[in-house]
Amino acid sequence: MSQYDDMDIAILGMRADSNPVTRIESFVAQEDINFGYPVFGYEGDTEKCYAYHNDVAKLVYDIDFEASNSTIVTVNGVDTAPVVFTGTHDATMDLLITAITALAGVDANLGDISGDNRTIYIRTVGYNCVATSVTTLGTNQAVATITVQSDQVFIGVAQSSQKDVDSTDARYRAFQVVNVLSIGKIWAILKDETILANAVAYLETSGADAGKFSVDGSDINVKFRSNKTTNATTSDIMAQVEIDGQKKINTVIVWS
């Protein structure tokens, strides 16, 4: 212990204070979740939890579909049935949504239907969503600009637990019950960069560090409460963070 009673040695997922004003909730892991990592769920689901995923692909077509167009959307390597232009652009968009939602484990809905109605959201719960769209035939072919984001809700950080855990990586295994700290302070994983105590701890949402805390990214109501440190045993880069409840990362999308 230091002269200020802070722990000299810390591990990911270790509680960082003894304040009674804390909240720990239980969720069932749908995949392996490491101690000290942010944990996520979905609106309306109070039982399951996941690691971070960019589970939504947003497709924005540059022009309307037109006569003779045939479109195939591919989601995580699986193709829809070809969707042939029928009647109007709007009617064809509806047919495309139907074809996408026919894929196993895939949700889809229209966006911007009060505008030009050229936007589609696709979701794969618990998985990163990789989507493509190819239109052939007809005089002109619509091309989709595709971006990804997350439909998840930040629910807290996985607290370390001395139970049946992996001997190599400190983590909860899939389908184990995860102790999630949703209010309080905890040692959590950090992107390897300089931080300042009491600054906002954002969620990194892209690249190899997606799902870690960072100096920029998405605001999820978390603050750093220490400078960064390195666990000498595991080389994990971490810091104390203070969590102030759950937060939806992005705007709510209504799914059909």
Protein Blocks (a to p, Z undefined) as FASTA:
>chain_A
ZZkopafbdcehiafbfcfbbcddddddfbdcdehiacdddehiakbccddddfbccddd
fbdcdehiacdddeehiacdddddehiamlmmmmmmmmmmmpghiacddehklmnopacc
dddehiacddddddeejjbdcddddddddfbdcfbjcddddddddfkbgcddehiacddd
fbdcdddddddddddehiacdddfedjkgoiacfbdcdehiacfbdcdddfklopacddd
ddebjadfbacdddZZ
